[in-house]
Amino acid sequence: KAVAKHMIQRRSGKIINNASLAAKRGALFLGHYSASKFAVLGLTYTMAIELAPYNITVNAVCPGIVETDMIRREWKWEGNLRGMTPEKVRKEVLSTIPLGRLAKPEDIAGVVAFLASEDADYITGQAININGGMESH
């Protein structure tokens, strides 16, 4: 909201929100996280409509499972809950990703850089999946 005021005055801008695959289909044991990311998408879609007359685009990226400390903690927690090792949980997760690997932070950064560029001037109100094929709509 704060940055939109300045963009409205300039009559241009790009807002890129960080959502998640969990915003598209939920996430096991993470209802609170999924709900917050669903809200990010609702805000993205609404802002895209409201700010379009000012030549401001609003999009979201929806990363899948990214190789980070957060996901390693999640696998440890889920493994304990299910009586599995974190490595077993990791292998199970990898089997659900058509490209067969986790996302790297650079995968996400590349899409964000594109959305921030002039090449994306006509893209607004979109939630871009970056998930190796786990979700395809």
Beta strands, then each sheet from edge to edge (+ up, - down):
strand 1: 13-18
strand 2: 56-63
strand 3: 127-130
sheet 1: 1+ 2+ 3+
end
